[in-house]
Amino acid sequence: MVYIKDLKEGEQITSYFLCISKQVMKTKAGKDYINVRLQDKTGILEAKVWDMHKEIGDFEEKDFVKVEGMVITYQNGKQLNVYRVRKAEDHEYNLEDYIPSTEYDIEEMYDEFKLYISQMKDKNIKQLAEDIFVNDEQIAKLFKGHSAAKSMHHNYFGGLLEHTLNIIRICKFAARNYKGLVNEDLIVISAMLHDIGKVYELTSFPYNDYSDIGQLVGHMVIAVELVTEKTRNIKDFPEELKNLIKHSILAHHGELEYGSPKVPSTIEALILHFADNMDSKVKVFEEGIKNAKTEDVWVGYNRMMNRNIRKSEF
């Protein structure tokens, strides 16, 4: 197995990948070529099939493929010029090689997550958290293994749990720093639930793509519907509390133009938004630094952040 992170310019390789996208395109001269994105657990690789011939077999998106080609550098990134490709047989690959995963222990993270539930003082909030993340085994399983995004940040197995846990930690710190202004249980349950809709918005690995309901409804509305469903089964769950939780979920992107149906109107919703924004963007910086191909402190321009990123070395 040759991993994407280890590929070097000029290297000729034969390896197996997951095809995550495939497009037939045309050159300026009108000649057909295939633009492909390949994935393994270490990253994503752009690939081009320039010449259509008998060694270019039939394959589609979401197929595992056997690929032969040469690694080149294009616009400061690795790219593969493909000579041969075919759909792989089931016995030729191990699924674990194609699922990028958190570097942290998932069960240890989940134990910490459940600890925060056990510390809740509000009986209604605690019951809601237990009903979703402990008593509902299907949601708990999906939550532990899901990604937090398709491509933006924490887009790997266990990424949703890692991201959510980071936000809970930030929110708990903020609640204690602004003691008397912030309801700690409210902000923690809001942090726990803000992205829970991702378990249905995105498909499971190895594909990690938008589902039908994800395209049509989106994770915020899915989460709000889940809160409605679960609170219906908790006797005398306060309507005002339910709406405050829903508001935090619906406002966590912060601005209408960033997909939030509401802007934050409570302190808890505002802090949650900033915590979510901070963790996602710090992750982009982290991955940019970690994946840099230079020893210089300036690691390169990041299109997502629209800036050049520098390591804090001096």
Secondary structure as a PSIPRED ss2 file (coil, helix, strand):
# PSIPRED VFORMAT (PSIPRED V4.0)

   1 M C   1.000  0.000  0.000
   2 V C   1.000  0.000  0.000
   3 Y C   1.000  0.000  0.000
   4 I H   0.000  1.000  0.000
   5 K H   0.000  1.000  0.000
   6 D H   0.000  1.000  0.000
   7 L C   1.000  0.000  0.000
   8 K C   1.000  0.000  0.000
   9 E C   1.000  0.000  0.000
  10 G C   1.000  0.000  0.000
  11 E C   1.000  0.000  0.000
  12 Q E   0.000  0.000  1.000
  13 I E   0.000  0.000  1.000
  14 T E   0.000  0.000  1.000
  15 S E   0.000  0.000  1.000
  16 Y E   0.000  0.000  1.000
  17 F E   0.000  0.000  1.000
  18 L E   0.000  0.000  1.000
  19 C E   0.000  0.000  1.000
  20 I E   0.000  0.000  1.000
  21 S E   0.000  0.000  1.000
  22 K E   0.000  0.000  1.000
  23 Q E   0.000  0.000  1.000
  24 V E   0.000  0.000  1.000
  25 M E   0.000  0.000  1.000
  26 K E   0.000  0.000  1.000
  27 T C   1.000  0.000  0.000
  28 K C   1.000  0.000  0.000
  29 A C   1.000  0.000  0.000
  30 G C   1.000  0.000  0.000
  31 K C   1.000  0.000  0.000
  32 D E   0.000  0.000  1.000
  33 Y E   0.000  0.000  1.000
  34 I E   0.000  0.000  1.000
  35 N E   0.000  0.000  1.000
  36 V E   0.000  0.000  1.000
  37 R E   0.000  0.000  1.000
  38 L E   0.000  0.000  1.000
  39 Q E   0.000  0.000  1.000
  40 D E   0.000  0.000  1.000
  41 K C   1.000  0.000  0.000
  42 T C   1.000  0.000  0.000
  43 G E   0.000  0.000  1.000
  44 I E   0.000  0.000  1.000
  45 L E   0.000  0.000  1.000
  46 E E   0.000  0.000  1.000
  47 A E   0.000  0.000  1.000
  48 K E   0.000  0.000  1.000
  49 V E   0.000  0.000  1.000
  50 W C   1.000  0.000  0.000
  51 D C   1.000  0.000  0.000
  52 M C   1.000  0.000  0.000
  53 H C   1.000  0.000  0.000
  54 K C   1.000  0.000  0.000
  55 E C   1.000  0.000  0.000
  56 I E   0.000  0.000  1.000
  57 G C   1.000  0.000  0.000
  58 D C   1.000  0.000  0.000
  59 F C   1.000  0.000  0.000
  60 E C   1.000  0.000  0.000
  61 E C   1.000  0.000  0.000
  62 K C   1.000  0.000  0.000
  63 D C   1.000  0.000  0.000
  64 F E   0.000  0.000  1.000
  65 V E   0.000  0.000  1.000
  66 K E   0.000  0.000  1.000
  67 V E   0.000  0.000  1.000
  68 E E   0.000  0.000  1.000
  69 G E   0.000  0.000  1.000
  70 M E   0.000  0.000  1.000
  71 V E   0.000  0.000  1.000
  72 I E   0.000  0.000  1.000
  73 T E   0.000  0.000  1.000
  74 Y E   0.000  0.000  1.000
  75 Q C   1.000  0.000  0.000
  76 N C   1.000  0.000  0.000
  77 G E   0.000  0.000  1.000
  78 K E   0.000  0.000  1.000
  79 Q E   0.000  0.000  1.000
  80 L E   0.000  0.000  1.000
  81 N E   0.000  0.000  1.000
  82 V E   0.000  0.000  1.000
  83 Y E   0.000  0.000  1.000
  84 R E   0.000  0.000  1.000
  85 V E   0.000  0.000  1.000
  86 R E   0.000  0.000  1.000
  87 K E   0.000  0.000  1.000
  88 A C   1.000  0.000  0.000
  89 E C   1.000  0.000  0.000
  90 D H   0.000  1.000  0.000
  91 H H   0.000  1.000  0.000
  92 E H   0.000  1.000  0.000
  93 Y C   1.000  0.000  0.000
  94 N C   1.000  0.000  0.000
  95 L H   0.000  1.000  0.000
  96 E H   0.000  1.000  0.000
  97 D H   0.000  1.000  0.000
  98 Y H   0.000  1.000  0.000
  99 I C   1.000  0.000  0.000
 100 P C   1.000  0.000  0.000
 101 S E   0.000  0.000  1.000
 102 T C   1.000  0.000  0.000
 103 E C   1.000  0.000  0.000
 104 Y C   1.000  0.000  0.000
 105 D C   1.000  0.000  0.000
 106 I H   0.000  1.000  0.000
 107 E H   0.000  1.000  0.000
 108 E H   0.000  1.000  0.000
 109 M H   0.000  1.000  0.000
 110 Y H   0.000  1.000  0.000
 111 D H   0.000  1.000  0.000
 112 E H   0.000  1.000  0.000
 113 F H   0.000  1.000  0.000
 114 K H   0.000  1.000  0.000
 115 L H   0.000  1.000  0.000
 116 Y H   0.000  1.000  0.000
 117 I H   0.000  1.000  0.000
 118 S H   0.000  1.000  0.000
 119 Q C   1.000  0.000  0.000
 120 M C   1.000  0.000  0.000
 121 K C   1.000  0.000  0.000
 122 D C   1.000  0.000  0.000
 123 K H   0.000  1.000  0.000
 124 N H   0.000  1.000  0.000
 125 I H   0.000  1.000  0.000
 126 K H   0.000  1.000  0.000
 127 Q H   0.000  1.000  0.000
 128 L H   0.000  1.000  0.000
 129 A H   0.000  1.000  0.000
 130 E H   0.000  1.000  0.000
 131 D H   0.000  1.000  0.000
 132 I H   0.000  1.000  0.000
 133 F H   0.000  1.000  0.000
 134 V C   1.000  0.000  0.000
 135 N C   1.000  0.000  0.000
 136 D C   1.000  0.000  0.000
 137 E H   0.000  1.000  0.000
 138 Q H   0.000  1.000  0.000
 139 I H   0.000  1.000  0.000
 140 A H   0.000  1.000  0.000
 141 K H   0.000  1.000  0.000
 142 L H   0.000  1.000  0.000
 143 F H   0.000  1.000  0.000
 144 K H   0.000  1.000  0.000
 145 G H   0.000  1.000  0.000
 146 H C   1.000  0.000  0.000
 147 S C   1.000  0.000  0.000
 148 A C   1.000  0.000  0.000
 149 A C   1.000  0.000  0.000
 150 K C   1.000  0.000  0.000
 151 S C   1.000  0.000  0.000
 152 M C   1.000  0.000  0.000
 153 H C   1.000  0.000  0.000
 154 H C   1.000  0.000  0.000
 155 N C   1.000  0.000  0.000
 156 Y C   1.000  0.000  0.000
 157 F E   0.000  0.000  1.000
 158 G C   1.000  0.000  0.000
 159 G H   0.000  1.000  0.000
 160 L H   0.000  1.000  0.000
 161 L H   0.000  1.000  0.000
 162 E H   0.000  1.000  0.000
 163 H H   0.000  1.000  0.000
 164 T H   0.000  1.000  0.000
 165 L H   0.000  1.000  0.000
 166 N H   0.000  1.000  0.000
 167 I H   0.000  1.000  0.000
 168 I H   0.000  1.000  0.000
 169 R H   0.000  1.000  0.000
 170 I H   0.000  1.000  0.000
 171 C H   0.000  1.000  0.000
 172 K H   0.000  1.000  0.000
 173 F H   0.000  1.000  0.000
 174 A H   0.000  1.000  0.000
 175 A H   0.000  1.000  0.000
 176 R H   0.000  1.000  0.000
 177 N H   0.000  1.000  0.000
 178 Y C   1.000  0.000  0.000
 179 K C   1.000  0.000  0.000
 180 G C   1.000  0.000  0.000
 181 L C   1.000  0.000  0.000
 182 V C   1.000  0.000  0.000
 183 N C   1.000  0.000  0.000
 184 E H   0.000  1.000  0.000
 185 D H   0.000  1.000  0.000
 186 L H   0.000  1.000  0.000
 187 I H   0.000  1.000  0.000
 188 V H   0.000  1.000  0.000
 189 I H   0.000  1.000  0.000
 190 S H   0.000  1.000  0.000
 191 A H   0.000  1.000  0.000
 192 M H   0.000  1.000  0.000
 193 L H   0.000  1.000  0.000
 194 H C   1.000  0.000  0.000
 195 D C   1.000  0.000  0.000
 196 I C   1.000  0.000  0.000
 197 G C   1.000  0.000  0.000
 198 K H   0.000  1.000  0.000
 199 V H   0.000  1.000  0.000
 200 Y H   0.000  1.000  0.000
 201 E H   0.000  1.000  0.000
 202 L E   0.000  0.000  1.000
 203 T C   1.000  0.000  0.000
 204 S C   1.000  0.000  0.000
 205 F C   1.000  0.000  0.000
 206 P C   1.000  0.000  0.000
 207 Y C   1.000  0.000  0.000
 208 N C   1.000  0.000  0.000
 209 D C   1.000  0.000  0.000
 210 Y E   0.000  0.000  1.000
 211 S C   1.000  0.000  0.000
 212 D H   0.000  1.000  0.000
 213 I H   0.000  1.000  0.000
 214 G H   0.000  1.000  0.000
 215 Q H   0.000  1.000  0.000
 216 L H   0.000  1.000  0.000
 217 V C   1.000  0.000  0.000
 218 G C   1.000  0.000  0.000
 219 H H   0.000  1.000  0.000
 220 M H   0.000  1.000  0.000
 221 V H   0.000  1.000  0.000
 222 I H   0.000  1.000  0.000
 223 A H   0.000  1.000  0.000
 224 V H   0.000  1.000  0.000
 225 E H   0.000  1.000  0.000
 226 L H   0.000  1.000  0.000
 227 V H   0.000  1.000  0.000
 228 T H   0.000  1.000  0.000
 229 E H   0.000  1.000  0.000
 230 K H   0.000  1.000  0.000
 231 T H   0.000  1.000  0.000
 232 R H   0.000  1.000  0.000
 233 N C   1.000  0.000  0.000
 234 I C   1.000  0.000  0.000
 235 K C   1.000  0.000  0.000
 236 D C   1.000  0.000  0.000
 237 F C   1.000  0.000  0.000
 238 P C   1.000  0.000  0.000
 239 E H   0.000  1.000  0.000
 240 E H   0.000  1.000  0.000
 241 L H   0.000  1.000  0.000
 242 K H   0.000  1.000  0.000
 243 N H   0.000  1.000  0.000
 244 L H   0.000  1.000  0.000
 245 I H   0.000  1.000  0.000
 246 K H   0.000  1.000  0.000
 247 H H   0.000  1.000  0.000
 248 S H   0.000  1.000  0.000
 249 I H   0.000  1.000  0.000
 250 L H   0.000  1.000  0.000
 251 A C   1.000  0.000  0.000
 252 H C   1.000  0.000  0.000
 253 H C   1.000  0.000  0.000
 254 G C   1.000  0.000  0.000
 255 E C   1.000  0.000  0.000
 256 L H   0.000  1.000  0.000
 257 E H   0.000  1.000  0.000
 258 Y H   0.000  1.000  0.000
 259 G C   1.000  0.000  0.000
 260 S C   1.000  0.000  0.000
 261 P C   1.000  0.000  0.000
 262 K C   1.000  0.000  0.000
 263 V C   1.000  0.000  0.000
 264 P C   1.000  0.000  0.000
 265 S C   1.000  0.000  0.000
 266 T C   1.000  0.000  0.000
 267 I H   0.000  1.000  0.000
 268 E H   0.000  1.000  0.000
 269 A H   0.000  1.000  0.000
 270 L H   0.000  1.000  0.000
 271 I H   0.000  1.000  0.000
 272 L H   0.000  1.000  0.000
 273 H H   0.000  1.000  0.000
 274 F H   0.000  1.000  0.000
 275 A H   0.000  1.000  0.000
 276 D H   0.000  1.000  0.000
 277 N H   0.000  1.000  0.000
 278 M H   0.000  1.000  0.000
 279 D H   0.000  1.000  0.000
 280 S H   0.000  1.000  0.000
 281 K H   0.000  1.000  0.000
 282 V H   0.000  1.000  0.000
 283 K H   0.000  1.000  0.000
 284 V H   0.000  1.000  0.000
 285 F H   0.000  1.000  0.000
 286 E H   0.000  1.000  0.000
 287 E H   0.000  1.000  0.000
 288 G H   0.000  1.000  0.000
 289 I H   0.000  1.000  0.000
 290 K H   0.000  1.000  0.000
 291 N C   1.000  0.000  0.000
 292 A C   1.000  0.000  0.000
 293 K C   1.000  0.000  0.000
 294 T C   1.000  0.000  0.000
 295 E C   1.000  0.000  0.000
 296 D C   1.000  0.000  0.000
 297 V C   1.000  0.000  0.000
 298 W E   0.000  0.000  1.000
 299 V E   0.000  0.000  1.000
 300 G E   0.000  0.000  1.000
 301 Y E   0.000  0.000  1.000
 302 N E   0.000  0.000  1.000
 303 R C   1.000  0.000  0.000
 304 M C   1.000  0.000  0.000
 305 M C   1.000  0.000  0.000
 306 N C   1.000  0.000  0.000
 307 R E   0.000  0.000  1.000
 308 N E   0.000  0.000  1.000
 309 I E   0.000  0.000  1.000
 310 R E   0.000  0.000  1.000
 311 K C   1.000  0.000  0.000
 312 S C   1.000  0.000  0.000
 313 E C   1.000  0.000  0.000
 314 F C   1.000  0.000  0.000
